[in-house]
């Protein structure tokens, strides 16, 4: 995905992928705060 300046959105894509992986691994996790801390790390 490119913007009008032909620059990739690598940083945003990396964060989105990290969140998706953490959500998938944390399925059934009772404590939402733990998931939030993992995402912020």
C-alpha positions in Angstrom: 0.0 0.0 0.0 1.4 3.4 -1.0 0.5 6.9 -0.3 0.6 9.7 -2.9 4.3 10.1 -2.0 5.2 6.4 -2.9 6.1 5.7 0.7 5.1 2.4 2.3 3.1 2.3 5.5 5.4 -0.3 6.9 5.2 1.0 10.5 1.4 0.9 10.6 1.3 -2.5 8.9 3.7 -3.9 11.4 1.7 -2.6 14.4 -1.6 -4.0 12.9 0.0 -7.4 12.3 1.4 -7.4 15.9 -2.1 -6.7 17.3 -3.7 -9.4 15.1 -1.2 -12.0 16.3 -1.6 -11.0 20.0 -5.4 -11.1 19.7 -5.3 -14.5 18.1 -2.9 -15.8 20.8 -4.9 -14.3 23.6 -8.2 -15.8 22.6 -10.0 -16.7 25.9 -7.8 -14.5 28.0 -9.8 -13.2 30.9 -7.8 -10.1 31.6 -8.1 -7.4 28.9 -5.5 -5.3 30.7 -2.8 -7.9 30.0 -3.7 -7.9 26.3 -3.5 -4.1 26.3 -0.1 -4.1 27.9 1.2 -6.7 25.4 0.0 -4.5 22.5 1.6 -1.4 23.9 5.0 -3.2 24.4 
